[in-house]
């Protein structure tokens, strides 16, 4: 069975996620890059915590990431 995933974060303007969505076959893995671009308008001590979540669900045969 395949699994569809989506990576979400609290601030898309300062994080770049590659790939943000995908479909994995059973027993396979994927490399996800999470790049922190920084926020030059906010000082480091004022920066709040950020959260990144990976959501996944079973994907039926023949489905696509867009579907």
N, C-alpha and C positions, 0 to 999 in steps of 0.2 A: 504494500500500500504506500502511496505517496503522501507527503505532508507539505502543506503550503505554510509559508511563514511571512511575517511582516515585522520589521524593526521600527519602533517609534521612539522618539525622544522628546524632552521637554522644550528644546529650543532648536528648531530646524535652521535658524539663521546662523548659529555658531557651531553646529555639528554637521558633518557630511557623512552619510552612511551609504556604503556601496557593497552589495546591492541592498536596497531597502525591502525588496520582496523577492520571493523565489519559491520553487517547488523542488523538493528533495525526494528521491527514491529511497525505499527502505534500505537501511544500512549504509547510506552515503552521507557525506558531510559537506559543509560549505564553509568558505572563509568569508567573513564579513569584516570590512574595514570601517572603523569608526574614527573619524578624524576630527579633532577639536581645533576649530579655526580661531578660537579666541574671540573676545569681545572688547575692542579697543575703547569703547565709550564707557565701560564700567571698570572701576578699579578692582583688583583681585579681592580685597577685603569685603567689598560690597556684593561680590558674586555669590549667588545662592547655589544650593545643591541642585544638580541635574539628575534626571533619571532616564534610563534607557531600558525599554522593554522589548522582549521578543515574544510575539504571539504566534501560535501555530494551531492548525486544524487539519484533520484528515482531508486529503484532496482526492476526489473521484477520478477515475481513469479518463484521460482525454481532456482534462481541464487545463486552462492556461493561467498565467499570473494575472492577466487582464480580466479573466472571468472569475 
